Amino acid sequence: MPIDERELDRIQPLIEEYDPVVELAIMASDYSNEPSLRRQANSDAAPYLRPKLSAVSILDSPDVLEHEEQKKVLAGNLLGLLEAASRAKKATGEER
């Protein structure tokens, strides 16, 4: 059963180590609370418990560009090998 605001006001001063983020986590994990309250408690507590991730663009990184160029060269080499193997197979009459 959720604690109403008057009860919360009464017990907060009695708790020596009161931490609102911990209380949010407790509310979020208490399945007797309404799902909407648990969702809101999770949403409110999340920024204090996990760092917010930001988008990082690595496409302009020299390392990434070099890696992409290496992949293109290797793909070209592989294609050349496959074509050479196909020609050799045709020349020996192994293709059916």
C-alpha positions as CSV (number, residue, x, y, z in Angstrom):
1,M,0.0,0.0,0.0
2,P,1.5,3.4,-1.0
3,I,2.4,5.8,1.7
4,D,0.4,9.1,1.5
5,E,2.2,12.4,1.7
6,R,1.2,13.1,5.4
7,E,2.7,9.8,6.5
8,L,5.8,10.5,4.5
9,D,6.2,13.9,6.1
10,R,5.9,12.3,9.5
11,I,8.4,9.5,9.0
12,Q,11.1,11.3,6.9
13,P,12.6,13.2,9.9
14,L,12.7,9.9,11.8
15,I,15.0,8.2,9.3
16,E,18.6,9.3,9.9
17,E,19.9,8.2,6.5
18,Y,16.9,9.2,4.4
19,D,17.7,9.3,0.7
20,P,15.0,10.3,-1.8
21,V,16.7,8.3,-4.6
22,V,16.7,5.1,-2.4
23,E,13.0,5.8,-1.6
24,L,12.3,6.1,-5.3
25,A,14.0,2.8,-5.9
26,I,12.0,1.2,-3.2
27,M,8.7,2.6,-4.6
28,A,9.8,1.4,-8.1
29,S,10.4,-2.2,-6.9
30,D,7.3,-2.4,-4.7
31,Y,4.8,-4.4,-6.8
32,S,1.9,-3.5,-4.6
33,N,2.2,0.0,-6.1
34,E,0.3,0.9,-9.3
35,P,2.4,0.2,-12.5
36,S,2.2,3.9,-13.4
37,L,3.7,4.9,-10.0
38,R,6.5,2.3,-10.4
39,R,7.2,3.5,-13.9
40,Q,7.4,7.1,-12.8
41,A,9.6,6.2,-9.8
42,N,12.0,4.3,-12.1
43,S,12.0,7.2,-14.5
44,D,12.7,9.7,-11.7
45,A,15.5,7.6,-10.1
46,A,17.3,6.6,-13.3
47,P,19.3,9.8,-13.9
48,Y,20.7,9.5,-10.4
49,L,21.6,5.8,-10.7
50,R,22.9,5.6,-14.3
51,P,24.9,8.1,-16.3
52,K,23.0,9.5,-19.3
53,L,24.6,8.3,-22.5
54,S,25.2,10.7,-25.3
55,A,25.5,10.1,-29.0
56,V,29.0,9.7,-30.2
57,S,30.0,10.1,-33.8
58,I,33.0,8.1,-34.7
59,L,32.5,8.1,-38.5
60,D,35.1,10.9,-38.9
61,S,37.7,9.2,-36.8
62,P,40.9,8.5,-38.8
63,D,41.0,5.0,-37.3
64,V,37.5,4.3,-38.6
65,L,38.3,5.7,-42.0
66,E,41.5,3.6,-42.2
67,H,39.6,0.5,-41.1
68,E,37.0,1.1,-43.8
69,E,39.7,1.5,-46.4
70,Q,41.3,-1.8,-45.3
71,K,38.0,-3.6,-45.5
72,K,37.5,-2.3,-49.1
73,V,41.0,-3.5,-50.1
74,L,40.4,-7.0,-48.5
75,A,37.0,-7.3,-50.1
76,G,38.6,-6.5,-53.5
77,N,41.4,-9.0,-52.9
78,L,38.8,-11.7,-51.9
79,L,36.7,-10.9,-55.0
80,G,39.9,-11.2,-57.2
81,L,40.7,-14.6,-55.6
82,L,37.1,-15.9,-56.2
83,E,37.2,-14.8,-59.8
84,A,40.6,-16.4,-60.3
85,A,39.3,-19.6,-58.7
86,S,36.3,-19.5,-61.0
87,R,38.4,-19.0,-64.1
88,A,40.8,-21.9,-63.1
89,K,37.8,-24.2,-62.5
90,K,36.4,-23.4,-65.9
91,A,39.8,-23.9,-67.6
92,T,40.1,-27.4,-66.0
93,G,36.5,-28.3,-66.9
94,E,35.6,-28.9,-63.2
95,E,32.5,-26.7,-63.4
96,R,29.3,-28.6,-64.0
